[in-house]
Amino acid sequence: MATVTDSLLKTYAESDALGLAGLVRRKEVSPAELVEAAATLIDRLNPSLNAVIHRLYDMGRAAAATIDRDAPLAGVPFLLKELASSWTGAPNTNASVYFKDFVATFDTEAVRRMKAAGLNLVGKSNAPENGWSISTEPKLYGATRNPWKADITAGGSSGGTAAAVAARMVPIGEASDGAGSIRIPASCCGVVGLKPSRGRVTLAPFGDFWYGGAYFLCCSRTVRDTAAYLDALAGALPGDPYTPPTPGESWLSLSAKAPKKLRIGYTVTPPNGTPVGTEPKAAVLAAAKALEALGHEVEEHDMALDANAAWKTYTDMTCVQTAAMFAASEQFVGRPVTKNDVEPVTWAIIERGRATGGIAHIADVEQIRQLSRAIAGDLAPYDLFVTPTLTQLPRPVGYYDMSETDLDRYNAKWTDSVFAFPFNISGQPAISLPLHWTADGIPVGVQMVGRYGDEATVLAASVQLEQQMPWKDRRPPVSA
C-alpha cells in the first residue's frame, strides 16, 4: 500500500483531474498513491457529509497497477453515482431497498470509456431513490450534507458527487440529469455541472431514458476537467436514437479558445410566475454584466413557456417510464415491486404510471416533442441564454420529502428548479457555474444554455467567466 504524506494530500486537494493526470504522466505520483490519498480524505471527511456510500478502495488499488499513464485522465480517483450506470463488481442499487442486493455484472458503454480514459473507481456517491428528488436524502443510505452548511441540501439527484467534489475527496465524479440533477447539486455545492446535448453520451446497452430527457456527465471543480471528461465519454453508437453534430476538434481545445462576439439573452423571470430570490437574481445580473464586459451583446429575454403545464406533461411521461422500469426489473429481482420496497413518493409515481393508458402516454410524448421545438425555437436568436440555476437558495434538509404520498404536492416544490427541466425537454446543453456566494458563504449557481450540439460555445464562455469571476480558491468549511 502506497504511503500518504501531507505533501501528497496537499497536492491532491489542490489539483484538478487534469492536473493529477499530468503528475501521473510525468511519474511524479503513481495511481496507487492517488488511490490512497482519495481513501484518506474520504475516510476523514465523509463522516460529516455522507457523500460516499460505497467505499471501493480495494477495487481502486487493484486497478491502479493497470492504469495507462498516457490516458487523458490517468489514475484520477473517481466516484460513480449510485444510479443507472453499471461498473462490474460495484453495487448498483439505485438507492432503493428493492435493488439493495444488486452488484453490477457488466460495464455500460460510458463506464467502458471512463476506464479507457484512465479514471479509477474508489467509491460510489449517494443519490436519492431512483433519482427522483432535487435533494439527496434516500432512506436506504441517509442524507448527504452540504459541505458549505450542514443543514441545507447538497442538491440532487447527484448530490453525493457534488458534495464530494466540493470537499475535494475526488476532483471529478459522475452525475446524471433528468430534470436538473447535474446542475442543481452543482449550484448547491459550488462546483461545475454540465448537462450535455441530447445523445452526446450514449446510453448503451440501454436504448433510451425518458425519451431523451435523461443525460449523463459529471461534476467537477474546473471547466477544463468537464471538457476533458466530455471528450472521454462523448460519441454515439450506430443505431442510437439521437446523434448531435460533433466538432472536428476536442472540447478541451475548443473550450480554451475565446469565442467570437456572442449574442446572449438572460432572464430573472421564472416561466411559471413564481418569485426568484434576491441572491439568484443578483448572480445572473452580475454574470450578464461580466459577459457584456467581455465584449458580448447581452439583452434580457423572458422565456415563452407555460412551465407549469410542461412540468405536468413531463412528470406524467416519466411516471410511465418509471413504472415500466420496475416492471422490467421483476425478472432480475425475482418478484414484483411492492409498496414496502420503495419510498412513498416512488410508489405514487409507479401507481400513476400504471394508471396512465397508452394513448394518453403517446399524447404526452407528442406534447414533449412539440415543447422541445418551442423551447429551442424561442431561444434560437441567442448563442447563449443565461438564467438562475435555482430560483431560491438551497433549501433545508428535509424540504423535499420523499415520504410524501401525494405526487402533485411533492412536485409543487420543484418550482425552485423551473429553469432546469425545460432543457431536458429541448435537448440543449446547459451548464451551472459557481459564480456567486452569499455573505454567509452559500454558493449560488448561474446556468448558461447553448444551442443544440454546441457545447463548444458553452464551455468557451464558461472558461471566460471562470477567469473573470474565479472560484477555484474557494473551499467549503468541510473540505481537504
NUKE-584694 format. One record per residue (C-alpha): x, y, z. Coordinates in nm, 3 decimals, always signed. Example, Ala and Ser with C-alpha at 12.3 -4.5 7.8 and 13.67 -1.06 7.14 Angstrom:
! residues 2
+---------+---------+---------+
:      px :      py :      pz :
+---------+---------+---------+
:  +1.230 :  -0.450 :  +0.780 :
:  +1.367 :  -0.106 :  +0.714 :
+---------+---------+---------+
//
This chain:
! residues 480
+---------+---------+---------+
:      px :      py :      pz :
+---------+---------+---------+
:  +0.000 :  +0.000 :  +0.000 :
:  +0.139 :  +0.342 :  -0.102 :
:  +0.243 :  +0.593 :  +0.163 :
:  +0.026 :  +0.901 :  +0.211 :
:  +0.222 :  +1.210 :  +0.309 :
:  +0.092 :  +1.555 :  +0.399 :
:  +0.260 :  +1.684 :  +0.085 :
:  +0.073 :  +1.432 :  -0.129 :
:  -0.261 :  +1.522 :  +0.032 :
:  -0.197 :  +1.893 :  -0.025 :
:  -0.110 :  +1.835 :  -0.391 :
:  -0.411 :  +1.608 :  -0.435 :
:  -0.656 :  +1.855 :  -0.280 :
:  -0.524 :  +2.150 :  -0.479 :
:  -0.518 :  +1.973 :  -0.817 :
:  -0.798 :  +1.920 :  -1.062 :
:  -0.833 :  +1.595 :  -1.256 :
:  -0.614 :  +1.704 :  -1.547 :
:  -0.354 :  +1.826 :  -1.301 :
:  -0.341 :  +1.487 :  -1.128 :
:  -0.327 :  +1.303 :  -1.461 :
:  -0.033 :  +1.523 :  -1.561 :
:  +0.152 :  +1.425 :  -1.242 :
:  +0.089 :  +1.057 :  -1.319 :
:  +0.205 :  +1.102 :  -1.679 :
:  +0.529 :  +1.263 :  -1.560 :
:  +0.570 :  +0.990 :  -1.296 :
:  +0.569 :  +1.242 :  -1.013 :
:  +0.293 :  +1.042 :  -0.842 :
:  +0.160 :  +0.694 :  -0.905 :
:  -0.202 :  +0.584 :  -0.949 :
:  -0.158 :  +0.378 :  -0.631 :
:  -0.061 :  +0.690 :  -0.435 :
:  -0.369 :  +0.873 :  -0.566 :
:  -0.597 :  +0.590 :  -0.452 :
:  -0.454 :  +0.618 :  -0.101 :
:  -0.487 :  +0.997 :  -0.100 :
:  -0.852 :  +0.967 :  -0.202 :
:  -0.916 :  +0.696 :  +0.057 :
:  -0.757 :  +0.906 :  +0.331 :
:  -0.967 :  +1.212 :  +0.252 :
:  -1.290 :  +1.016 :  +0.208 :
:  -1.236 :  +0.847 :  +0.544 :
:  -1.159 :  +1.183 :  +0.702 :
:  -1.441 :  +1.393 :  +0.552 :
:  -1.723 :  +1.156 :  +0.464 :
:  -1.850 :  +1.106 :  +0.822 :
:  -1.956 :  +1.474 :  +0.814 :
:  -2.109 :  +1.458 :  +0.465 :
:  -2.230 :  +1.106 :  +0.381 :
:  -2.145 :  +1.172 :  +0.018 :
:  -1.977 :  +0.835 :  -0.049 :
:  -2.199 :  +0.539 :  +0.031 :
:  -1.980 :  +0.256 :  -0.101 :
:  -1.604 :  +0.271 :  -0.042 :
:  -1.438 :  +0.063 :  -0.313 :
:  -1.073 :  +0.120 :  -0.229 :
:  -0.969 :  -0.238 :  -0.296 :
:  -1.111 :  -0.217 :  -0.648 :
:  -0.915 :  +0.103 :  -0.700 :
:  -0.596 :  -0.049 :  -0.559 :
:  -0.624 :  -0.348 :  -0.789 :
:  -0.690 :  -0.130 :  -1.092 :
:  -0.406 :  +0.113 :  -1.015 :
:  -0.145 :  -0.129 :  -1.146 :
:  -0.320 :  -0.150 :  -1.484 :
:  -0.366 :  +0.224 :  -1.549 :
:  -0.225 :  +0.352 :  -1.877 :
:  -0.016 :  +0.654 :  -1.774 :
:  -0.073 :  +0.813 :  -2.114 :
:  -0.452 :  +0.808 :  -2.080 :
:  -0.605 :  +1.158 :  -2.064 :
:  -0.729 :  +1.114 :  -1.704 :
:  -0.471 :  +0.859 :  -1.597 :
:  -0.512 :  +0.737 :  -1.241 :
:  -0.761 :  +1.004 :  -1.135 :
:  -0.971 :  +0.880 :  -0.839 :
:  -1.337 :  +0.878 :  -0.938 :
:  -1.684 :  +0.826 :  -0.793 :
:  -1.968 :  +0.664 :  -0.987 :
:  -2.317 :  +0.782 :  -0.898 :
:  -2.543 :  +0.520 :  -0.738 :
:  -2.793 :  +0.537 :  -1.023 :
:  -2.821 :  +0.351 :  -1.354 :
:  -2.455 :  +0.330 :  -1.461 :
:  -2.304 :  -0.016 :  -1.424 :
:  -1.937 :  -0.082 :  -1.328 :
:  -1.860 :  -0.454 :  -1.298 :
:  -1.823 :  -0.558 :  -0.936 :
:  -1.966 :  -0.236 :  -0.785 :
:  -2.302 :  -0.215 :  -0.604 :
:  -2.583 :  -0.097 :  -0.830 :
:  -2.884 :  -0.029 :  -0.608 :
:  -3.039 :  +0.296 :  -0.735 :
:  -3.053 :  +0.380 :  -0.361 :
:  -3.364 :  +0.161 :  -0.336 :
:  -3.444 :  -0.122 :  -0.097 :
:  -3.589 :  -0.309 :  -0.395 :
:  -3.242 :  -0.327 :  -0.555 :
:  -3.033 :  -0.326 :  -0.236 :
:  -2.853 :  -0.655 :  -0.311 :
:  -2.762 :  -0.577 :  -0.672 :
:  -2.398 :  -0.586 :  -0.780 :
:  -2.313 :  -0.491 :  -1.140 :
:  -2.215 :  -0.779 :  -1.366 :
:  -2.126 :  -0.572 :  -1.676 :
:  -1.995 :  -0.231 :  -1.780 :
:  -2.220 :  +0.018 :  -1.952 :
:  -2.056 :  +0.177 :  -2.258 :
:  -1.993 :  +0.504 :  -2.073 :
:  -1.814 :  +0.313 :  -1.796 :
:  -1.601 :  +0.135 :  -2.054 :
:  -1.498 :  +0.479 :  -2.180 :
:  -1.429 :  +0.602 :  -1.825 :
:  -1.189 :  +0.312 :  -1.778 :
:  -1.022 :  +0.376 :  -2.114 :
:  -0.969 :  +0.741 :  -2.010 :
:  -0.780 :  +0.620 :  -1.702 :
:  -1.036 :  +0.704 :  -1.434 :
:  -1.002 :  +0.482 :  -1.128 :
:  -1.313 :  +0.397 :  -0.925 :
:  -1.272 :  +0.443 :  -0.549 :
:  -1.636 :  +0.459 :  -0.445 :
:  -1.997 :  +0.530 :  -0.528 :
:  -2.174 :  +0.856 :  -0.450 :
:  -2.507 :  +0.897 :  -0.278 :
:  -2.828 :  +0.965 :  -0.472 :
:  -3.200 :  +0.978 :  -0.389 :
:  -3.405 :  +0.670 :  -0.470 :
:  -3.415 :  +0.632 :  -0.849 :
:  -3.304 :  +0.993 :  -0.883 :
:  -3.649 :  +1.129 :  -0.808 :
:  -3.551 :  +1.429 :  -0.596 :
:  -3.355 :  +1.752 :  -0.619 :
:  -3.211 :  +1.669 :  -0.278 :
:  -3.008 :  +1.361 :  -0.181 :
:  -3.178 :  +1.200 :  +0.118 :
:  -3.253 :  +0.832 :  +0.044 :
:  -3.390 :  +0.627 :  +0.330 :
:  -3.157 :  +0.342 :  +0.235 :
:  -2.836 :  +0.545 :  +0.284 :
:  -2.936 :  +0.864 :  +0.466 :
:  -2.896 :  +1.229 :  +0.371 :
:  -2.590 :  +1.384 :  +0.212 :
:  -2.488 :  +1.707 :  +0.385 :
:  -2.377 :  +2.020 :  +0.206 :
:  -2.007 :  +2.092 :  +0.278 :
:  -2.078 :  +2.466 :  +0.291 :
:  -2.351 :  +2.436 :  +0.556 :
:  -2.468 :  +2.111 :  +0.713 :
:  -2.839 :  +2.189 :  +0.744 :
:  -2.902 :  +2.278 :  +0.376 :
:  -2.939 :  +2.038 :  +0.088 :
:  -2.645 :  +1.935 :  -0.126 :
:  -2.895 :  +1.915 :  -0.412 :
:  -2.998 :  +1.614 :  -0.612 :
:  -3.002 :  +1.379 :  -0.761 :
:  -2.623 :  +1.397 :  -0.799 :
:  -2.578 :  +1.545 :  -0.451 :
:  -2.327 :  +1.286 :  -0.333 :
:  -2.097 :  +1.355 :  -0.625 :
:  -2.127 :  +1.733 :  -0.598 :
:  -2.058 :  +1.733 :  -0.222 :
:  -1.757 :  +1.502 :  -0.260 :
:  -1.608 :  +1.712 :  -0.541 :
:  -1.664 :  +2.037 :  -0.349 :
:  -1.498 :  +1.887 :  -0.039 :
:  -1.207 :  +1.768 :  -0.257 :
:  -1.245 :  +1.400 :  -0.181 :
:  -1.218 :  +1.350 :  -0.557 :
:  -1.164 :  +1.609 :  -0.831 :
:  -1.439 :  +1.473 :  -1.054 :
:  -1.731 :  +1.230 :  -1.033 :
:  -2.021 :  +1.100 :  -1.235 :
:  -2.351 :  +1.290 :  -1.238 :
:  -2.675 :  +1.247 :  -1.428 :
:  -2.968 :  +1.473 :  -1.503 :
:  -3.336 :  +1.403 :  -1.572 :
:  -3.474 :  +1.741 :  -1.461 :
:  -3.172 :  +1.935 :  -1.340 :
:  -2.989 :  +1.669 :  -1.140 :
:  -2.638 :  +1.763 :  -1.258 :
:  -2.687 :  +2.140 :  -1.249 :
:  -2.886 :  +2.170 :  -0.923 :
:  -2.631 :  +1.998 :  -0.693 :
:  -2.353 :  +2.182 :  -0.877 :
:  -2.525 :  +2.506 :  -0.778 :
:  -2.587 :  +2.397 :  -0.419 :
:  -2.227 :  +2.279 :  -0.368 :
:  -2.038 :  +2.542 :  -0.567 :
:  -1.898 :  +2.323 :  -0.847 :
:  -1.927 :  +2.294 :  -1.226 :
:  -2.206 :  +2.083 :  -1.374 :
:  -2.273 :  +2.042 :  -1.747 :
:  -2.577 :  +1.867 :  -1.888 :
:  -2.466 :  +1.784 :  -2.244 :
:  -2.675 :  +1.782 :  -2.560 :
:  -2.925 :  +1.504 :  -2.610 :
:  -2.747 :  +1.198 :  -2.745 :
:  -2.398 :  +1.331 :  -2.677 :
:  -2.319 :  +1.039 :  -2.445 :
:  -2.457 :  +0.701 :  -2.548 :
:  -2.676 :  +0.513 :  -2.301 :
:  -2.574 :  +0.172 :  -2.440 :
:  -2.651 :  -0.104 :  -2.372 :
:  -2.979 :  +0.064 :  -2.277 :
:  -3.188 :  +0.212 :  -2.556 :
:  -3.318 :  +0.535 :  -2.408 :
:  -3.423 :  +0.700 :  -2.082 :
:  -3.727 :  +0.928 :  -2.071 :
:  -3.738 :  +0.984 :  -2.449 :
:  -3.407 :  +1.167 :  -2.441 :
:  -3.483 :  +1.354 :  -2.117 :
:  -3.206 :  +1.190 :  -1.911 :
:  -2.838 :  +1.278 :  -1.955 :
:  -2.507 :  +1.159 :  -1.807 :
:  -2.186 :  +1.353 :  -1.748 :
:  -2.004 :  +1.481 :  -1.436 :
:  -1.946 :  +1.738 :  -1.166 :
:  -1.600 :  +1.891 :  -1.143 :
:  -1.423 :  +2.193 :  -0.999 :
:  -1.288 :  +2.331 :  -1.329 :
:  -1.435 :  +2.386 :  -1.672 :
:  -1.135 :  +2.219 :  -1.835 :
:  -1.199 :  +1.898 :  -1.639 :
:  -1.558 :  +1.894 :  -1.759 :
:  -1.440 :  +1.946 :  -2.119 :
:  -1.183 :  +1.666 :  -2.087 :
:  -1.443 :  +1.430 :  -1.940 :
:  -1.681 :  +1.515 :  -2.225 :
:  -1.403 :  +1.426 :  -2.470 :
:  -1.360 :  +1.092 :  -2.294 :
:  -1.728 :  +0.996 :  -2.294 :
:  -1.884 :  +1.162 :  -2.596 :
:  -1.992 :  +0.974 :  -2.904 :
:  -2.296 :  +0.789 :  -3.028 :
:  -2.305 :  +0.425 :  -3.131 :
:  -2.467 :  +0.306 :  -3.455 :
:  -2.842 :  +0.293 :  -3.403 :
:  -2.854 :  +0.542 :  -3.112 :
:  -3.179 :  +0.741 :  -3.129 :
:  -3.014 :  +1.085 :  -3.107 :
:  -2.690 :  +1.194 :  -3.276 :
:  -2.588 :  +1.557 :  -3.221 :
:  -2.330 :  +1.719 :  -3.452 :
:  -1.968 :  +1.661 :  -3.349 :
:  -1.692 :  +1.922 :  -3.388 :
:  -1.363 :  +1.846 :  -3.559 :
:  -1.159 :  +1.939 :  -3.251 :
:  -1.168 :  +1.824 :  -2.892 :
:  -1.393 :  +2.006 :  -2.648 :
:  -1.089 :  +2.067 :  -2.432 :
:  -0.915 :  +2.258 :  -2.710 :
:  -1.235 :  +2.438 :  -2.813 :
:  -1.303 :  +2.543 :  -2.454 :
:  -0.965 :  +2.721 :  -2.443 :
:  -1.045 :  +2.939 :  -2.746 :
:  -1.206 :  +3.274 :  -2.671 :
:  -1.541 :  +3.280 :  -2.851 :
:  -1.635 :  +3.542 :  -3.108 :
:  -1.873 :  +3.817 :  -3.002 :
:  -2.182 :  +3.631 :  -2.887 :
:  -2.546 :  +3.730 :  -2.873 :
:  -2.658 :  +3.639 :  -2.523 :
:  -3.003 :  +3.650 :  -2.369 :
:  -3.074 :  +3.638 :  -1.999 :
:  -3.374 :  +3.624 :  -1.769 :
:  -3.452 :  +3.653 :  -1.400 :
:  -3.825 :  +3.593 :  -1.453 :
:  -3.931 :  +3.231 :  -1.394 :
:  -4.160 :  +3.094 :  -1.667 :
:  -4.417 :  +2.976 :  -1.413 :
:  -4.479 :  +3.304 :  -1.233 :
:  -4.306 :  +3.211 :  -0.907 :
:  -4.072 :  +3.462 :  -0.743 :
:  -3.696 :  +3.449 :  -0.775 :
:  -3.477 :  +3.507 :  -0.471 :
:  -3.258 :  +3.813 :  -0.427 :
:  -2.930 :  +3.618 :  -0.443 :
:  -3.005 :  +3.411 :  -0.757 :
:  -3.124 :  +3.729 :  -0.931 :
:  -2.808 :  +3.913 :  -0.829 :
:  -2.595 :  +3.623 :  -0.952 :
:  -2.749 :  +3.633 :  -1.300 :
:  -2.727 :  +4.012 :  -1.330 :
:  -2.359 :  +4.002 :  -1.228 :
:  -2.289 :  +3.729 :  -1.485 :
:  -2.470 :  +3.925 :  -1.755 :
:  -2.262 :  +4.232 :  -1.669 :
:  -1.941 :  +4.028 :  -1.682 :
:  -2.033 :  +3.881 :  -2.022 :
:  -2.107 :  +4.228 :  -2.154 :
:  -1.769 :  +4.348 :  -2.025 :
:  -1.610 :  +4.063 :  -2.220 :
:  -1.747 :  +4.217 :  -2.540 :
:  -2.063 :  +4.012 :  -2.589 :
:  -2.404 :  +4.154 :  -2.681 :
:  -2.637 :  +4.093 :  -2.387 :
:  -3.012 :  +4.154 :  -2.364 :
:  -3.298 :  +4.050 :  -2.140 :
:  -3.543 :  +3.792 :  -2.275 :
:  -3.809 :  +3.609 :  -2.077 :
:  -3.895 :  +3.254 :  -2.183 :
:  -4.220 :  +3.199 :  -2.373 :
:  -4.313 :  +2.879 :  -2.190 :
:  -4.604 :  +2.765 :  -1.976 :
:  -4.372 :  +2.585 :  -1.736 :
:  -4.646 :  +2.450 :  -1.510 :
:  -4.819 :  +2.274 :  -1.799 :
:  -4.487 :  +2.150 :  -1.936 :
:  -4.387 :  +2.012 :  -1.594 :
:  -4.715 :  +1.820 :  -1.560 :
:  -4.671 :  +1.661 :  -1.902 :
:  -4.309 :  +1.575 :  -1.837 :
:  -4.394 :  +1.427 :  -1.496 :
:  -4.676 :  +1.212 :  -1.636 :
:  -4.442 :  +1.079 :  -1.905 :
:  -4.168 :  +0.993 :  -1.657 :
:  -4.417 :  +0.817 :  -1.429 :
:  -4.497 :  +0.572 :  -1.709 :
:  -4.127 :  +0.522 :  -1.779 :
:  -4.058 :  +0.459 :  -1.409 :
:  -4.341 :  +0.208 :  -1.379 :
:  -4.208 :  +0.031 :  -1.689 :
:  -3.856 :  +0.018 :  -1.543 :
:  -3.981 :  -0.151 :  -1.226 :
:  -4.189 :  -0.395 :  -1.431 :
:  -3.885 :  -0.487 :  -1.641 :
:  -3.678 :  -0.534 :  -1.324 :
:  -3.904 :  -0.810 :  -1.193 :
:  -3.711 :  -1.068 :  -1.396 :
:  -3.386 :  -0.972 :  -1.219 :
:  -3.523 :  -0.926 :  -0.867 :
:  -3.745 :  -1.231 :  -0.896 :
:  -4.067 :  -1.069 :  -0.779 :
:  -4.283 :  -0.760 :  -0.841 :
:  -4.208 :  -0.440 :  -0.653 :
:  -4.434 :  -0.372 :  -0.355 :
:  -4.526 :  -0.062 :  -0.159 :
:  -4.282 :  -0.168 :  +0.113 :
:  -3.988 :  -0.188 :  -0.131 :
:  -3.979 :  +0.181 :  -0.220 :
:  -4.025 :  +0.523 :  -0.067 :
:  -4.382 :  +0.661 :  -0.062 :
:  -4.341 :  +0.912 :  -0.344 :
:  -4.180 :  +0.643 :  -0.562 :
:  -4.485 :  +0.425 :  -0.505 :
:  -4.709 :  +0.717 :  -0.602 :
:  -4.505 :  +0.757 :  -0.921 :
:  -4.537 :  +0.388 :  -1.004 :
:  -4.911 :  +0.391 :  -0.942 :
:  -4.964 :  +0.696 :  -1.164 :
:  -4.756 :  +0.536 :  -1.437 :
:  -4.955 :  +0.213 :  -1.418 :
:  -5.282 :  +0.407 :  -1.434 :
:  -5.184 :  +0.602 :  -1.748 :
:  -5.316 :  +0.447 :  -2.068 :
:  -5.112 :  +0.401 :  -2.383 :
:  -5.298 :  +0.665 :  -2.583 :
:  -5.255 :  +0.923 :  -2.307 :
:  -4.886 :  +0.838 :  -2.280 :
:  -4.825 :  +0.879 :  -2.652 :
:  -5.008 :  +1.213 :  -2.637 :
:  -4.771 :  +1.323 :  -2.360 :
:  -4.469 :  +1.219 :  -2.566 :
:  -4.600 :  +1.410 :  -2.866 :
:  -4.654 :  +1.716 :  -2.650 :
:  -4.297 :  +1.691 :  -2.519 :
:  -4.165 :  +1.675 :  -2.875 :
:  -4.356 :  +1.992 :  -2.958 :
:  -4.234 :  +2.161 :  -2.640 :
:  -3.879 :  +2.073 :  -2.736 :
:  -3.919 :  +2.255 :  -3.064 :
:  -4.089 :  +2.552 :  -2.898 :
:  -3.822 :  +2.597 :  -2.627 :
:  -3.532 :  +2.571 :  -2.870 :
:  -3.712 :  +2.799 :  -3.117 :
:  -3.778 :  +3.064 :  -2.856 :
:  -3.407 :  +3.083 :  -2.774 :
:  -3.280 :  +3.037 :  -3.131 :
:  -3.174 :  +3.402 :  -3.169 :
:  -2.918 :  +3.357 :  -2.891 :
:  -2.580 :  +3.187 :  -2.888 :
:  -2.621 :  +3.152 :  -2.511 :
:  -2.906 :  +3.202 :  -2.267 :
:  -2.839 :  +3.280 :  -1.900 :
:  -3.072 :  +3.202 :  -1.609 :
:  -3.056 :  +3.121 :  -1.239 :
:  -2.985 :  +2.751 :  -1.186 :
:  -3.226 :  +2.756 :  -0.891 :
:  -3.477 :  +3.031 :  -0.816 :
:  -3.403 :  +3.009 :  -0.442 :
:  -3.106 :  +2.937 :  -0.218 :
:  -3.055 :  +2.571 :  -0.119 :
:  -3.347 :  +2.455 :  +0.095 :
:  -3.312 :  +2.296 :  +0.439 :
:  -3.252 :  +1.922 :  +0.456 :
:  -3.595 :  +1.758 :  +0.466 :
:  -3.770 :  +2.017 :  +0.248 :
:  -3.803 :  +1.779 :  -0.049 :
:  -3.954 :  +1.484 :  +0.135 :
:  -3.985 :  +1.153 :  -0.049 :
:  -4.212 :  +1.023 :  +0.228 :
:  -4.481 :  +1.241 :  +0.069 :
:  -4.766 :  +1.027 :  -0.065 :
:  -4.930 :  +1.296 :  -0.279 :
:  -4.728 :  +1.325 :  -0.600 :
:  -4.875 :  +1.659 :  -0.704 :
:  -4.797 :  +1.813 :  -0.365 :
:  -4.444 :  +1.673 :  -0.384 :
:  -4.390 :  +1.805 :  -0.736 :
:  -4.511 :  +2.154 :  -0.643 :
:  -4.186 :  +2.208 :  -0.452 :
:  -3.985 :  +2.151 :  -0.768 :
:  -4.071 :  +2.506 :  -0.880 :
:  -3.727 :  +2.600 :  -0.744 :
:  -3.582 :  +2.421 :  -1.049 :
:  -3.816 :  +2.571 :  -1.309 :
:  -3.519 :  +2.692 :  -1.516 :
:  -3.358 :  +2.347 :  -1.526 :
:  -3.607 :  +2.093 :  -1.662 :
:  -3.705 :  +2.277 :  -1.984 :
:  -3.363 :  +2.197 :  -2.128 :
:  -3.403 :  +1.828 :  -2.052 :
:  -3.702 :  +1.857 :  -2.282 :
:  -3.531 :  +2.064 :  -2.553 :
:  -3.205 :  +1.866 :  -2.551 :
:  -2.986 :  +2.178 :  -2.534 :
:  -2.656 :  +2.178 :  -2.343 :
:  -2.675 :  +2.365 :  -2.013 :
:  -2.408 :  +2.430 :  -1.752 :
:  -2.423 :  +2.556 :  -1.393 :
:  -2.125 :  +2.766 :  -1.287 :
:  -2.043 :  +2.869 :  -0.927 :
:  -2.031 :  +3.244 :  -0.992 :
:  -2.182 :  +3.386 :  -0.673 :
:  -2.165 :  +3.335 :  -0.296 :
:  -2.389 :  +3.484 :  -0.030 :
:  -2.245 :  +3.689 :  +0.255 :
:  -2.257 :  +3.380 :  +0.479 :
:  -2.079 :  +3.162 :  +0.223 :
:  -2.356 :  +2.975 :  +0.040 :
:  -2.281 :  +2.912 :  -0.330 :
:  -2.527 :  +3.023 :  -0.598 :
:  -2.506 :  +2.877 :  -0.947 :
:  -2.574 :  +3.053 :  -1.276 :
:  -2.696 :  +2.850 :  -1.573 :
:  -2.582 :  +2.903 :  -1.932 :
:  -2.770 :  +2.728 :  -2.211 :
:  -2.639 :  +2.678 :  -2.563 :
:  -2.783 :  +2.573 :  -2.895 :
:  -2.830 :  +2.201 :  -2.953 :
:  -2.496 :  +2.036 :  -3.022 :
:  -2.295 :  +2.346 :  -2.932 :
:  -2.120 :  +2.253 :  -2.609 :
:  -1.814 :  +2.431 :  -2.754 :
:  -1.962 :  +2.778 :  -2.710 :
:  -2.099 :  +2.691 :  -2.365 :
:  -1.757 :  +2.570 :  -2.250 :
:  -1.561 :  +2.857 :  -2.407 :
:  -1.783 :  +3.120 :  -2.246 :
:  -1.762 :  +2.928 :  -1.919 :
:  -1.383 :  +2.948 :  -1.931 :
:  -1.412 :  +3.324 :  -1.983 :
:  -1.633 :  +3.356 :  -1.674 :
:  -1.404 :  +3.123 :  -1.479 :
:  -1.123 :  +3.369 :  -1.547 :
:  -1.337 :  +3.679 :  -1.493 :
:  -1.516 :  +3.558 :  -1.179 :
:  -1.280 :  +3.290 :  -1.041 :
:  -1.394 :  +3.035 :  -0.788 :
:  -1.102 :  +2.789 :  -0.773 :
:  -0.967 :  +2.910 :  -0.437 :
:  -1.299 :  +2.891 :  -0.254 :
:  -1.325 :  +2.599 :  -0.014 :
:  -1.620 :  +2.491 :  +0.198 :
:  -1.578 :  +2.451 :  +0.576 :
:  -1.580 :  +2.073 :  +0.530 :
:  -1.302 :  +2.010 :  +0.279 :
:  -0.945 :  +1.888 :  +0.240 :
+---------+---------+---------+
//
